[in-house]
Amino acid sequence: MQNQGQITRLQCNASPEEDLERKINSITEQQRGYLKSIFKKMAQANPHNGVILYDFLITQQNELNIKESTKENILKKIVWLSVFLNHKTFHEITKEDILGYLNSIRKPVSGDPTHKWIGTYNGKQMVYSTFFRWLYNPDEPDTRKRITPTCMRGIRGFQDRKNRLTSLVTYGPLNKLDLRHFLLQIQLCYRIRQHILV
């Protein structure tokens, strides 16, 4: 019992930096060391951003019961944005800042013929939209009623222009055997359908 009182007193007497480090350790307890490290570096560069990111992760955990992999995804994307913007305070980030970062992800067709950058862009855009809507509406419990702030207005994800067959091709090498198997499946389905209708 006496031990618990000593721990509480130590935490109450902790400096804001020590308190933030303790919070980061608790929220990243099940994460890889790399994530804990980049979160701490961001918090050292801008403690205010560290507190905000911690609060956001706690909110996501409490509201949506996010998985550890989702937490990792959110953490990386927000820290990388912060690093790209030299740890500019989140409330000072503009639409141009976010677009500048997202546009740095774009790749030419020659370097990315399958347009994988679009998935990366869309994933980051979704995380930033959720984060900034929460940042500017933290007291709104209904996530659908959170207003999109000016820094995210008009920033949308991209549609991939490829059709489904082309998408199948991009996920792995499509050799003649795979294509032949695919076409045989279509013929079989057609024959079964014709047989049922007769």
C-alpha positions as CSV (number, residue, x, y, z in Angstrom):
1,M,0.0,0.0,0.0
2,Q,2.8,2.4,0.9
3,N,4.5,1.6,-2.4
4,Q,1.4,2.8,-4.4
5,G,1.4,6.1,-2.5
6,Q,5.1,6.6,-3.4
7,I,4.4,5.9,-7.0
8,T,1.5,8.4,-7.1
9,R,3.6,11.1,-5.4
10,L,6.5,10.5,-7.9
11,Q,4.1,10.9,-10.8
12,C,2.5,14.0,-9.4
13,N,6.0,15.6,-8.8
14,A,7.1,14.6,-12.3
15,S,8.0,17.4,-14.7
16,P,5.8,17.9,-17.8
17,E,8.5,16.3,-19.9
18,E,8.7,13.2,-17.6
19,D,4.9,13.0,-17.6
20,L,4.8,13.1,-21.4
21,E,7.5,10.4,-21.6
22,R,5.5,8.2,-19.2
23,K,2.4,8.7,-21.4
24,I,4.3,7.9,-24.6
25,N,5.7,4.7,-22.9
26,S,2.2,3.7,-21.9
27,I,0.5,4.3,-25.3
28,T,3.4,2.6,-27.2
29,E,3.9,-0.2,-24.7
30,Q,3.0,-2.9,-27.3
31,Q,4.6,-1.2,-30.2
32,R,8.1,-1.7,-31.7
33,G,10.9,0.3,-30.3
34,Y,11.2,2.3,-33.5
35,L,7.7,3.8,-33.0
36,K,8.4,4.7,-29.4
37,S,11.6,6.4,-30.5
38,I,10.1,8.5,-33.3
39,F,7.2,9.5,-31.1
40,K,9.7,10.6,-28.3
41,K,11.8,12.5,-30.9
42,M,8.7,14.4,-32.1
43,A,7.7,15.2,-28.5
44,Q,11.1,16.5,-27.7
45,A,11.0,18.8,-30.8
46,N,7.5,20.0,-30.0
47,P,6.1,18.8,-26.7
48,H,2.7,20.4,-27.5
49,N,2.4,18.2,-30.6
50,G,3.4,15.2,-28.4
51,V,0.6,15.8,-26.0
52,I,-1.9,16.3,-28.8
53,L,-0.9,13.1,-30.6
54,Y,-1.1,11.2,-27.3
55,D,-4.6,12.6,-26.6
56,F,-5.7,11.6,-30.1
57,L,-4.4,8.1,-29.8
58,I,-6.2,7.7,-26.4
59,T,-9.4,9.1,-27.9
60,Q,-9.2,6.7,-30.9
61,Q,-8.6,3.8,-28.4
62,N,-11.6,4.8,-26.3
63,E,-14.0,5.7,-29.1
64,L,-13.2,3.0,-31.7
65,N,-11.1,0.4,-29.8
66,I,-8.4,0.5,-32.5
67,K,-6.0,-2.4,-32.9
68,E,-2.3,-2.0,-32.2
69,S,-1.6,-2.1,-36.0
70,T,-4.0,0.8,-36.5
71,K,-2.4,2.7,-33.7
72,E,1.0,2.1,-35.4
73,N,-0.4,3.3,-38.8
74,I,-1.8,6.5,-37.3
75,L,1.3,7.2,-35.2
76,K,3.7,6.8,-38.2
77,K,1.6,9.0,-40.5
78,I,1.2,11.8,-38.1
79,V,4.8,11.8,-37.0
80,W,6.1,11.8,-40.6
81,L,3.9,14.8,-41.3
82,S,5.3,16.6,-38.3
83,V,8.9,15.7,-39.4
84,F,8.2,16.9,-42.9
85,L,6.9,20.2,-41.6
86,N,9.8,20.6,-39.1
87,H,7.5,19.9,-36.2
88,K,5.3,22.9,-36.9
89,T,2.5,23.0,-34.2
90,F,-0.5,21.1,-35.4
91,H,-2.9,24.0,-35.0
92,E,-0.7,26.1,-37.3
93,I,-0.6,23.6,-40.1
94,T,-2.3,24.9,-43.3
95,K,-3.9,23.2,-46.3
96,E,-0.8,24.1,-48.3
97,D,1.4,22.3,-45.8
98,I,-0.6,19.1,-46.0
99,L,-0.9,19.2,-49.8
100,G,2.9,19.8,-50.0
101,Y,3.5,16.6,-48.0
102,L,0.9,14.6,-49.8
103,N,2.2,15.7,-53.2
104,S,5.7,14.7,-52.2
105,I,4.3,11.1,-52.3
106,R,3.3,11.2,-55.9
107,K,5.5,9.2,-58.3
108,P,5.7,9.4,-62.1
109,V,4.3,6.5,-64.1
110,S,7.8,5.5,-65.1
111,G,8.8,4.9,-61.5
112,D,5.4,3.5,-60.3
113,P,3.5,2.0,-63.3
114,T,1.0,0.3,-61.0
115,H,0.2,3.6,-59.2
116,K,0.8,2.2,-55.7
117,W,1.4,5.8,-54.6
118,I,-2.3,6.4,-54.8
119,G,-3.0,3.9,-52.0
120,T,-0.3,5.5,-49.9
121,Y,-1.7,9.0,-50.6
122,N,-5.3,7.9,-49.8
123,G,-4.3,6.2,-46.6
124,K,-2.5,9.3,-45.3
125,Q,-5.3,11.6,-46.4
126,M,-7.8,9.5,-44.4
127,V,-5.7,9.6,-41.3
128,Y,-5.1,13.3,-41.5
129,S,-8.8,14.0,-42.2
130,T,-9.8,12.1,-39.0
131,F,-7.0,13.6,-37.0
132,F,-7.6,17.3,-37.9
133,R,-11.4,16.9,-37.6
134,W,-10.8,15.6,-34.0
135,L,-8.2,18.4,-33.3
136,Y,-10.6,21.2,-34.2
137,N,-13.7,19.5,-32.6
138,P,-12.3,17.5,-29.6
139,D,-15.5,17.9,-27.6
140,E,-17.8,16.5,-30.3
141,P,-18.5,12.8,-29.3
142,D,-20.1,11.9,-32.7
143,T,-17.3,11.5,-35.2
144,R,-19.7,12.2,-38.1
145,K,-20.6,15.6,-36.7
146,R,-17.0,16.8,-36.5
147,I,-16.5,19.6,-38.9
148,T,-13.7,19.4,-41.4
149,P,-11.3,22.3,-40.7
150,T,-10.0,24.6,-43.4
151,C,-6.6,22.8,-43.5
152,M,-8.3,19.7,-44.8
153,R,-11.2,21.1,-46.8
154,G,-11.0,20.0,-50.4
155,I,-8.2,17.4,-49.8
156,R,-9.7,14.2,-51.2
157,G,-8.4,10.8,-52.0
158,F,-7.8,9.7,-55.6
159,Q,-9.7,7.0,-57.4
160,D,-7.6,4.4,-59.1
161,R,-8.5,4.4,-62.8
162,K,-7.7,0.8,-63.4
163,N,-10.4,-1.7,-64.0
164,R,-10.7,-4.9,-61.9
165,L,-8.8,-7.2,-64.3
166,T,-5.9,-4.7,-64.4
167,S,-5.9,-4.6,-60.6
168,L,-5.6,-8.4,-60.5
169,V,-2.6,-8.1,-62.8
170,T,-0.9,-5.6,-60.6
171,Y,-0.9,-7.7,-57.5
172,G,1.2,-10.4,-59.0
173,P,2.6,-11.7,-62.2
174,L,-0.2,-12.9,-64.4
175,N,1.2,-15.7,-66.5
176,K,-0.6,-17.6,-69.3
177,L,-1.7,-20.3,-67.0
178,D,-3.3,-17.9,-64.6
179,L,-5.1,-16.1,-67.5
180,R,-6.2,-19.4,-68.9
181,H,-7.5,-20.6,-65.6
182,F,-9.4,-17.3,-65.2
183,L,-11.0,-17.6,-68.6
184,L,-12.0,-21.3,-67.9
185,Q,-13.7,-20.2,-64.7
186,I,-15.7,-17.6,-66.6
187,Q,-16.7,-20.2,-69.3
188,L,-17.7,-22.7,-66.6
189,C,-19.9,-20.1,-64.8
190,Y,-21.5,-19.2,-68.2
191,R,-22.2,-22.9,-69.0
192,I,-23.7,-23.5,-65.5
193,R,-25.9,-20.5,-65.9
194,Q,-27.1,-21.5,-69.4
195,H,-27.8,-25.0,-68.1
196,I,-29.9,-23.7,-65.2
197,L,-31.9,-21.4,-67.5
198,V,-32.8,-24.2,-70.0
